[in-house]
Each structure stands twice: as C-alpha cells, then as structure tokens.
C-alpha cells in the first residue's frame, strides 16, 4: 500500500509526563515514546508532536488532525472507541513496597486490607476486583514520581508501576534509592503497548502501513535498541 504525500500523524504527548516514555525537558518534548513513534511511521507520513495536558482526550477529538498515543488496551475503559496498532512491546506491571515492610504478591488475598497506590485514570485489571469489593483501597496519584515518594513515606502500603518507568525514575533521582524499595518477585501482569489512533476513516488505510513498519521494527530489534537508551 502506498501512503499519500502530505499525510501526517500527531503524537499527543502528556505534559505531566510518563518517564521515560513521555517527558518535557526545558520545554521540549522528549522520551522513548517519541523515538518509537518516529521509527514506526512509514515513508510518506510526517510525524508531528503536540504537547497536551489531557493527552488522551485528543484521541477523542473529531477534526482534521489524526492523533495517536502509546497505550495498552486494558488501561482504557473505552478502548473500543479507538483503532489499535500491532503490539510494539510488552510492559510488566510490578508491585512495589518498602524494604522495611516488603510485600510479595501471592494472589489477591496477599493485598487484602492494603492501600494500593495507583495512577489516576488508569485501569489495573489485576486488582480491579479488589477495589470493587472493598477488600483493598485504591489511592490515586497524578504522577509516578509522587507515588514513589508517597510509598517511601509510608502513605500507601504498596504501589503499582510499569517496570520501565520505576527503574528510570529511581536511577535518575537523587532522593530515591533502589535499597528503599522492595520489588515483588513476580509481575502482577503484562500488557501489550500499542499505538491508539483516532477512529476516523482517514486512519484506516494508514494503519496497514504502520503495522507493516512495526512488524519489521520488532523483527530487527529497533524498539529494543531504543529502550536500551532509557535503561
């Protein structure tokens, strides 16, 4: 399939940040998600970045701009309202506690009665039934860094992160140390990171070319090399 000249897709970057995937450094958008995005756009498609305080909302806009983000289907309540690419990479959801009060995940019962720190607006399929039943308490925070600080201070019992994010944050922090935290031996779950696109007729023919590029990149280790730069 050929891509028409002048086609462009805009990555809606979350301005509050999702390191190392989405960051704003000295006013400039940076991060692994942007590198992955640019590497995944086929010839003939211009990759554009737009910083948005409510980045997911851009995917729901109806207009001339075709928006995308890197997301996981099981993170979003309305995933059926978007077009989804082939998987780019796998993210692990890991359970963190403090070294002073380590918690291992041994099934749902190991989290009964605990306050679990989560990122506001995200779904956590592995523990949603605990929240719904009241057997565990959900505490929402707007950023992973704030959540790590709260966990260290004992304001939540445990917290859920994707492994790539928490590793990057601790390694690049002067206040947080690996020895402050306990990482559960087994991940709670794994999710496929994909591009979510505005559901528009213009996007459907482009998606085929994007998926072809993604498959080639995975086979050639392009995404692994990108992530190595952020470890």
Order of alpha helices (4+ residues) and beta strands (2+ residues): beta-beta-beta-alpha-beta-alpha-beta-beta-beta-beta-alpha-beta-alpha-beta-alpha-beta-beta-alpha-alpha
